Amino acid sequence: MYVSYIAQIINNLHGQYGAPLQPFVAGVNCSLWSIYAYFKKDRDWPVFWANFPGVFFSFATFITCFHF
């Protein structure tokens, strides 16, 4: 699911900027789920690995949304 951010990252890098709020909130959500799954007493690896890539893709999309 979060691999779909690659197209938005490419658009952002080519000057067609998207809105930064949604990827930021998705990144926070993925971070919280990953932390929860990892630090749970019995680690929940499927939840961790499902959300871990979203941390990087979401925040990469968020950062590239800005006009630097």
N, CA, C and O atoms as a MOPAC input file, in Angstrom:
PM7 MOZYME 1SCF
protein

 N      0.82900 1    -1.18800 1     0.00000 1
 C      0.00000 1     0.00000 1     0.00000 1
 C      0.87900 1     1.26000 1     0.00000 1
 O      0.61200 1     2.20400 1    -0.74300 1
 N      1.89300 1     1.27000 1     0.80800 1
 C      2.70400 1     2.48200 1     0.92200 1
 C      3.67700 1     2.64800 1    -0.23900 1
 O      4.26200 1     3.71800 1    -0.41200 1
 N      3.85200 1     1.60200 1    -1.02900 1
 C      4.69100 1     1.70100 1    -2.21500 1
 C      4.05500 1     2.67200 1    -3.21900 1
 O      4.74500 1     3.23000 1    -4.07200 1
 N      2.75200 1     2.86600 1    -3.11300 1
 C      2.07300 1     3.80200 1    -4.01900 1
 C      2.55300 1     5.24000 1    -3.81900 1
 O      2.30100 1     6.09500 1    -4.66800 1
 N      3.23400 1     5.51400 1    -2.72000 1
 C      3.79200 1     6.85600 1    -2.50400 1
 C      4.95800 1     7.15700 1    -3.44100 1
 O      5.32900 1     8.31900 1    -3.61100 1
 N      5.53300 1     6.13400 1    -4.04300 1
 C      6.67200 1     6.35900 1    -4.94300 1
 C      6.28900 1     7.29200 1    -6.08700 1
 O      7.06500 1     8.17400 1    -6.45300 1
 N      5.09900 1     7.10300 1    -6.65400 1
 C      4.64500 1     7.97800 1    -7.74100 1
 C      4.51200 1     9.42300 1    -7.26700 1
 O      4.86100 1    10.34900 1    -7.99900 1
 N      4.01100 1     9.62200 1    -6.04900 1
 C      3.87500 1    10.98100 1    -5.51700 1
 C      5.24200 1    11.59200 1    -5.23000 1
 O      5.44200 1    12.78800 1    -5.44200 1
 N      6.17600 1    10.78900 1    -4.75400 1
 C      7.53300 1    11.28700 1    -4.51400 1
 C      8.14700 1    11.75900 1    -5.82000 1
 O      8.76300 1    12.82400 1    -5.87000 1
 N      7.98500 1    10.97500 1    -6.87300 1
 C      8.51100 1    11.35500 1    -8.19100 1
 C      7.85500 1    12.64600 1    -8.67200 1
 O      8.54100 1    13.53700 1    -9.17200 1
 N      6.53800 1    12.75700 1    -8.52700 1
 C      5.84400 1    13.99700 1    -8.92000 1
 C      6.35600 1    15.18400 1    -8.11100 1
 O      6.57600 1    16.26100 1    -8.66600 1
 N      6.54600 1    15.00000 1    -6.82000 1
 C      7.05200 1    16.07800 1    -5.97800 1
 C      8.43300 1    16.53600 1    -6.43500 1
 O      8.71900 1    17.73300 1    -6.46700 1
 N      9.28000 1    15.58400 1    -6.78600 1
 C     10.63400 1    15.92500 1    -7.22000 1
 C     10.64800 1    16.61300 1    -8.58500 1
 O     11.61400 1    17.29100 1    -8.93500 1
 N      9.56500 1    16.43400 1    -9.35400 1
 C      9.45900 1    17.08800 1   -10.65900 1
 C      8.61100 1    18.36100 1   -10.61800 1
 O      8.22500 1    18.88200 1   -11.66400 1
 N      8.32400 1    18.85700 1    -9.43000 1
 C      7.64600 1    20.13700 1    -9.29900 1
 C      6.13800 1    20.07300 1    -9.21600 1
 O      5.50000 1    21.12100 1    -9.12100 1
 N      5.54200 1    18.90700 1    -9.24800 1
 C      4.09300 1    18.77300 1    -9.10700 1
 C      3.80700 1    18.34200 1    -7.66500 1
 O      3.57600 1    17.16700 1    -7.37900 1
 N      3.83200 1    19.32300 1    -6.77900 1
 C      3.77600 1    19.05000 1    -5.35200 1
 C      2.38300 1    18.63000 1    -4.89800 1
 O      1.37700 1    19.18000 1    -5.34700 1
 N      2.34200 1    17.65500 1    -4.01000 1
 C      1.10200 1    17.21300 1    -3.40500 1
 C      0.94300 1    17.82600 1    -2.02700 1
 O      1.81400 1    18.55300 1    -1.55000 1
 N     -0.17200 1    17.52600 1    -1.39800 1
 C     -0.45000 1    18.02500 1    -0.05500 1
 C      0.36800 1    17.21800 1     0.96200 1
 O      0.41600 1    15.99100 1     0.87000 1
 N      1.00700 1    17.88000 1     1.92300 1
 C      1.87200 1    17.16800 1     2.86800 1
 C      1.15200 1    16.54900 1     4.06800 1
 O      1.73400 1    15.70800 1     4.75200 1
 N     -0.07900 1    16.93400 1     4.34200 1
 C     -0.73900 1    16.49300 1     5.57100 1
 C     -1.00200 1    14.98900 1     5.58400 1
 O     -0.68900 1    14.32600 1     6.57200 1
 N     -1.56300 1    14.44300 1     4.52600 1
 C     -1.92100 1    13.02700 1     4.50000 1
 C     -0.70000 1    12.11500 1     4.66900 1
 O     -0.75400 1    11.19300 1     5.48300 1
 N      0.40000 1    12.33300 1     3.93200 1
 C      1.55700 1    11.45800 1     4.15600 1
 C      2.16400 1    11.60700 1     5.55400 1
 O      2.68000 1    10.63900 1     6.11100 1
 N      2.10400 1    12.80800 1     6.11700 1
 C      2.62800 1    12.99400 1     7.47600 1
 C      1.81300 1    12.18300 1     8.48000 1
 O      2.37700 1    11.49100 1     9.32800 1
 N      0.49800 1    12.26700 1     8.38300 1
 C     -0.37300 1    11.52700 1     9.30500 1
 C     -0.21100 1    10.02300 1     9.09800 1
 O     -0.21900 1     9.26000 1    10.06400 1
 N     -0.06500 1     9.59700 1     7.85300 1
 C      0.17100 1     8.17400 1     7.58300 1
 C      1.50200 1     7.72800 1     8.18900 1
 O      1.59900 1     6.61800 1     8.71200 1
 N      2.51900 1     8.57300 1     8.12400 1
 C      3.81100 1     8.24100 1     8.71800 1
 C      3.73800 1     8.11000 1    10.22500 1
 O      4.33900 1     7.20800 1    10.80700 1
 N      3.00300 1     9.00900 1    10.85700 1
 C      2.81600 1     8.92700 1    12.31000 1
 C      2.06000 1     7.64400 1    12.65600 1
 O      2.42200 1     6.93800 1    13.59800 1
 N      1.01300 1     7.34800 1    11.89200 1
 C      0.22100 1     6.14200 1    12.11900 1
 C      1.09100 1     4.88700 1    11.99000 1
 O      1.03500 1     4.00400 1    12.84500 1
 N      1.88300 1     4.80800 1    10.93900 1
 C      2.75800 1     3.64700 1    10.73500 1
 C      3.80100 1     3.54500 1    11.84000 1
 O      4.12600 1     2.44800 1    12.29500 1
 N      4.31800 1     4.68000 1    12.26600 1
 C      5.30300 1     4.67900 1    13.34800 1
 C      4.69600 1     4.12300 1    14.63400 1
 O      5.30500 1     3.29100 1    15.30600 1
 N      3.51400 1     4.57900 1    14.96400 1
 C      2.86900 1     4.12700 1    16.19600 1
 C      2.53500 1     2.63600 1    16.14400 1
 O      2.73900 1     1.91800 1    17.12400 1
 N      2.01900 1     2.16600 1    14.99400 1
 C      1.71200 1     0.73700 1    14.86900 1
 C      2.97800 1    -0.10300 1    14.92700 1
 O      2.97600 1    -1.18000 1    15.52200 1
 N      4.05500 1     0.37100 1    14.31900 1
 C      5.31400 1    -0.37800 1    14.35000 1
 C      5.86900 1    -0.44700 1    15.76900 1
 O      6.33900 1    -1.49900 1    16.20200 1
 N      5.81700 1     0.65300 1    16.48100 1
 C      6.28300 1     0.67200 1    17.87000 1
 C      5.44500 1    -0.26400 1    18.72300 1
 O      5.97700 1    -1.03800 1    19.51900 1
 N      4.12400 1    -0.18800 1    18.55000 1
 C      3.23700 1    -1.06600 1    19.31400 1
 C      3.54500 1    -2.53500 1    19.05000 1
 O      3.66700 1    -3.32500 1    19.98600 1
 N      3.67100 1    -2.90600 1    17.76500 1
 C      3.88700 1    -4.30600 1    17.40400 1
 C      5.23900 1    -4.81300 1    17.88800 1
 O      5.35800 1    -5.97300 1    18.28200 1
 N      6.25000 1    -3.96700 1    17.86200 1
 C      7.59500 1    -4.38400 1    18.26500 1
 C      7.72300 1    -4.52800 1    19.78100 1
 O      8.35300 1    -5.46800 1    20.26400 1
 N      7.13300 1    -3.60800 1    20.52500 1
 C      7.30000 1    -3.61800 1    21.97700 1
 C      6.20700 1    -4.37400 1    22.72200 1
 O      6.21000 1    -4.41300 1    23.95200 1
 N      5.28400 1    -4.96900 1    21.99700 1
 C      4.26200 1    -5.81500 1    22.60700 1
 C      4.94800 1    -7.02200 1    23.24800 1
 O      6.00900 1    -7.44400 1    22.78700 1
 N      4.35600 1    -7.58000 1    24.30200 1
 C      4.98600 1    -8.69700 1    25.00800 1
 C      5.31900 1    -9.83300 1    24.03600 1
 O      6.46300 1   -10.28600 1    23.98800 1
 N      4.37100 1   -10.28000 1    23.29100 1
 C      4.61100 1   -11.25100 1    22.21400 1
 C      4.62200 1   -10.47200 1    20.91500 1
 O      3.56400 1   -10.13800 1    20.38300 1
 N      5.80700 1   -10.17700 1    20.39800 1
 C      5.93900 1    -9.31900 1    19.21600 1
 C      5.01600 1    -9.77100 1    18.09200 1
 O      4.91000 1   -10.95800 1    17.78300 1
 N      4.36300 1    -8.80000 1    17.49800 1
 C      3.42300 1    -9.05100 1    16.41200 1
 C      4.11800 1    -8.70300 1    15.09900 1
 O      3.95000 1    -7.60300 1    14.57200 1
 N      4.90200 1    -9.65300 1    14.57100 1
 C      5.73100 1    -9.38000 1    13.39600 1
 C      4.93100 1    -9.03300 1    12.14700 1
 O      5.36400 1    -8.15200 1    11.40400 1
 N      3.79500 1    -9.66400 1    11.86800 1
 C      3.04700 1    -9.26000 1    10.66600 1
 C      2.60700 1    -7.79100 1    10.70000 1
 O      2.66700 1    -7.10100 1     9.68200 1
 N      2.17200 1    -7.32300 1    11.85500 1
 C      1.77200 1    -5.91800 1    11.97100 1
 C      2.98700 1    -5.01400 1    11.83300 1
 O      2.91500 1    -3.96900 1    11.18600 1
 N      4.09500 1    -5.40500 1    12.43200 1
 C      5.31600 1    -4.60500 1    12.33300 1
 C      5.76700 1    -4.47400 1    10.88800 1
 O      5.99200 1    -3.36500 1    10.40400 1
 N      5.90200 1    -5.61600 1    10.18400 1
 C      6.42600 1    -5.57000 1     8.81100 1
 C      5.43600 1    -4.97000 1     7.82900 1
 O      5.84500 1    -4.47600 1     6.77800 1
 N      4.15900 1    -4.99900 1     8.13500 1
 C      3.17100 1    -4.35400 1     7.26500 1
 C      3.25400 1    -2.83900 1     7.35600 1
 O      2.96000 1    -2.15000 1     6.38000 1
 N      3.65000 1    -2.30800 1     8.50700 1
 C      3.67800 1    -0.86200 1     8.71900 1
 C      5.06000 1    -0.23900 1     8.60500 1
 O      5.17200 1     0.96200 1     8.35600 1
 N      6.09900 1    -1.01600 1     8.77900 1
 C      7.46500 1    -0.48300 1     8.77700 1
 C      7.83000 1     0.23100 1     7.47200 1
 O      8.40100 1     1.32000 1     7.53900 1
 N      7.53400 1    -0.32000 1     6.29100 1
 C      7.85600 1     0.41800 1     5.05600 1
 C      7.09400 1     1.74100 1     4.95100 1
 O      7.58500 1     2.69900 1     4.35300 1
 N      5.91000 1     1.78900 1     5.52600 1
 C      5.11900 1     3.01300 1     5.49400 1
 C      5.76900 1     4.16700 1     6.21700 1
 O      5.54000 1     5.32600 1     5.86800 1
 N      6.57600 1     3.87100 1     7.21900 1
 C      7.29400 1     4.92300 1     7.94400 1
 C      8.20200 1     5.67000 1     6.97200 1
 O      8.19600 1     6.90000 1     6.92900 1
 N      8.97400 1     4.93100 1     6.20000 1
 C      9.93200 1     5.55900 1     5.28200 1
 C      9.25400 1     6.21200 1     4.08500 1
 O      9.56400 1     7.35200 1     3.73900 1
 N      8.33300 1     5.49700 1     3.45400 1
 C      7.67200 1     6.04400 1     2.27100 1
 C      6.81400 1     7.26400 1     2.61300 1
 O      6.79000 1     8.23400 1     1.85600 1
 N      6.12100 1     7.22100 1     3.72900 1
 C      5.26100 1     8.34500 1     4.12000 1
 C      6.07400 1     9.59300 1     4.42500 1
 O      5.75300 1    10.68100 1     3.94700 1
 N      7.13100 1     9.43500 1     5.22200 1
 C      7.92200 1    10.60900 1     5.57000 1
 C      8.75000 1    11.11600 1     4.39100 1
 O      9.01900 1    12.31300 1     4.29400 1
 N      9.15600 1    10.21700 1     3.49600 1
 C      9.84200 1    10.67000 1     2.28100 1
 C      8.89500 1    11.49900 1     1.41800 1
 O      9.29500 1    12.51900 1     0.85700 1
 N      7.64800 1    11.06500 1     1.31200 1
 C      6.64600 1    11.83000 1     0.56100 1
 C      6.39400 1    13.17100 1     1.22800 1
 O      6.30700 1    14.19700 1     0.55400 1
 N      6.27500 1    13.16700 1     2.54600 1
 C      6.04700 1    14.40100 1     3.29400 1
 C      7.17300 1    15.40400 1     3.06200 1
 O      6.91200 1    16.57900 1     2.80300 1
 N      8.40200 1    14.95700 1     3.15100 1
 C      9.54800 1    15.85200 1     2.98900 1
 C      9.63100 1    16.42200 1     1.57700 1
 O      9.96100 1    17.59400 1     1.39400 1
 N      9.33100 1    15.59200 1     0.58300 1
 C      9.43100 1    16.06700 1    -0.79700 1
 C      8.25100 1    16.95100 1    -1.21400 1
 O      8.27500 1    17.51900 1    -2.30600 1
 N      7.23400 1    17.07900 1    -0.38200 1
 C      6.08900 1    17.94500 1    -0.70200 1
 C      6.42500 1    19.42800 1    -0.60400 1
 O      5.66700 1    20.27200 1    -1.08400 1
 N      7.54500 1    19.74300 1     0.00800 1
 C      7.89300 1    21.14400 1     0.22800 1
 C      8.76800 1    21.67700 1    -0.88600 1
 O      9.56200 1    20.94200 1    -1.47400 1
 N      8.62100 1    22.95200 1    -1.17100 1
 C      9.34500 1    23.63000 1    -2.25100 1
 C     10.69800 1    24.12300 1    -1.73400 1
 O     10.80600 1    25.25000 1    -1.25100 1
 N     11.72000 1    23.28600 1    -1.83300 1
 C     13.04700 1    23.69000 1    -1.35700 1
 C     13.84400 1    24.30000 1    -2.47400 1
 O     14.98900 1    24.70200 1    -2.26700 1

